[in-house]
Amino acid sequence: MARVYYSIVRMNGSGWAVRHDGKLAGDYATKEAAFEAAIGPASRAIKEGHAVTVSVEGTEANEPPL
């Protein structure tokens, strides 16, 4: 089976989204909310036998922590 990737990324400077298969999904207020949304599909992918990678962007130096 293939490896599947879920990336939590900032969307247009405000909100967060989940990138999977080259597509952005969601408009989450926090990266934690986007992460939680990605975990369900990632868990299903594991059950199907896929290798899974979930990544989350860090906070930029000039950005205050949320």
C-alpha positions as CSV (number, residue, x, y, z in Angstrom):
1,M,0.0,0.0,0.0
2,A,1.0,3.6,-0.5
3,R,2.0,6.3,2.0
4,V,-0.6,9.0,2.5
5,Y,0.2,12.5,3.7
6,Y,-1.9,14.9,5.7
7,S,-0.4,18.4,6.1
8,I,-1.8,21.1,8.4
9,V,-1.1,24.4,6.7
10,R,-2.0,28.1,7.1
11,M,-4.6,29.2,4.7
12,N,-4.4,32.7,3.2
13,G,-2.8,34.1,6.4
14,S,-5.9,33.5,8.6
15,G,-7.3,30.0,9.3
16,W,-5.9,26.6,8.8
17,A,-6.6,23.7,6.4
18,V,-5.7,20.1,5.8
19,R,-3.8,19.3,2.6
20,H,-4.3,15.8,1.3
21,D,-3.8,14.5,-2.3
22,G,-3.0,18.1,-3.4
23,K,-6.3,19.5,-2.2
24,L,-7.0,21.8,0.7
25,A,-10.0,21.0,2.9
26,G,-11.6,22.9,5.7
27,D,-11.2,26.4,7.2
28,Y,-10.3,25.9,10.8
29,A,-9.8,28.6,13.3
30,T,-6.8,26.9,14.9
31,K,-4.2,24.4,13.7
32,E,-5.2,22.1,16.6
33,A,-8.7,21.9,15.1
34,A,-7.3,21.1,11.7
35,F,-5.1,18.5,13.2
36,E,-8.0,16.9,15.0
37,A,-9.9,16.9,11.7
38,A,-7.1,15.1,9.9
39,I,-6.7,12.3,12.5
40,G,-9.9,10.5,11.7
41,P,-9.1,10.0,8.0
42,A,-5.5,9.2,8.9
43,S,-6.7,6.5,11.4
44,R,-8.9,5.0,8.6
45,A,-5.9,5.0,6.3
46,I,-3.8,3.1,8.9
47,K,-6.6,0.5,9.2
48,E,-6.5,0.1,5.4
49,G,-2.8,-0.7,5.7
50,H,-1.4,2.5,4.4
51,A,1.7,4.2,5.9
52,V,0.6,7.6,7.2
53,T,2.5,10.9,7.7
54,V,0.8,13.9,9.5
55,S,2.7,17.2,9.6
56,V,1.9,20.5,11.1
57,E,3.5,23.9,10.3
58,G,5.2,25.6,13.2
59,T,4.7,29.1,14.3
60,E,6.6,31.7,12.4
61,A,9.1,33.9,14.3
62,N,7.0,37.0,13.8
63,E,3.7,35.3,14.6
64,P,2.3,35.3,18.1
65,P,1.4,31.8,19.4
66,L,-2.3,31.0,19.3
